[in-house]
Amino acid sequence: MGLRINDVAPDFTADSTKGTLNWHDYIGDSYTVLFSHPKDFTPVCTTEFSAAAKLQGDFAKRNCKLAGISIDGVSEHDKWMADVKTYGGTAPDFPIIADPDLTVAKLYDMLPAEAYLPNGRTPNDTATVRTTFIIGPDKKIRLMLIYPMSVGRNFSEILRALDAIRQTDSQPFATPADWQPGDDVIVALSVSTEDAKTRFGALDVPLPYLRKAKAPN
């Protein structure tokens, strides 16, 4: 059975560009974004690491760490990150995990169990290793996104999703489509309208089951 939302993110220990990394220790009390790649020195992934590097301060402000993973070794990662800095002007200051034997990729169901690395492989041999996870401080998986080889990830959307997760954590809220920080939130159906008015003030009720309130600061 594959991983699902609210499963505990599997722990592992692996080499990375920041040294040996124990995954749960690295997460600590933070949110964490783990995003994976099929191979170093690939064009789409280079643009993605550049985008992540430019936003790493914004993630840090939200108590969120970043970590990349690619199916190559640390020495290749270090050389590749020099290219990322050349391309985007910002060097990633987060670990890039080495997974040359696919241990983490299989642990996180990024590849089928029978996957292997043929000699002279290309990125297509590990094409499905393009998964993004948001993991909470409780070590549970909060979000999973899987992208095809031809589609670059939108890190602004990942940041927005993180904001929505943080806004609704331990609160009786959900966020509507296209929600942005500061927008109204949806009151959970488990809260009565009367109780919601008492707790959150005036409501916008376009439908009996759709009740919007101002998001608490």
Secondary structure, 3 states (H helix, E strand, C coil): CCCCCCCECCCCEECECCCCEEHHHHHCCCEEEEEEECCCCCHHHHHHHHHHHHHHHHHHHCCEEEEEEECCCHHHHHHHHHHHHHHHCCCCCCCEEECCCCHHHHHCCCCCCCCCCCCCCCHHHHCCCCEEEEECCCCEEEEEEECCCCCCCCHHHHHHHHHHHHHHCCCCEECCCCCCCCCCEEECCCCCHHHHHHHHCCCEEEECCEEEECCCC
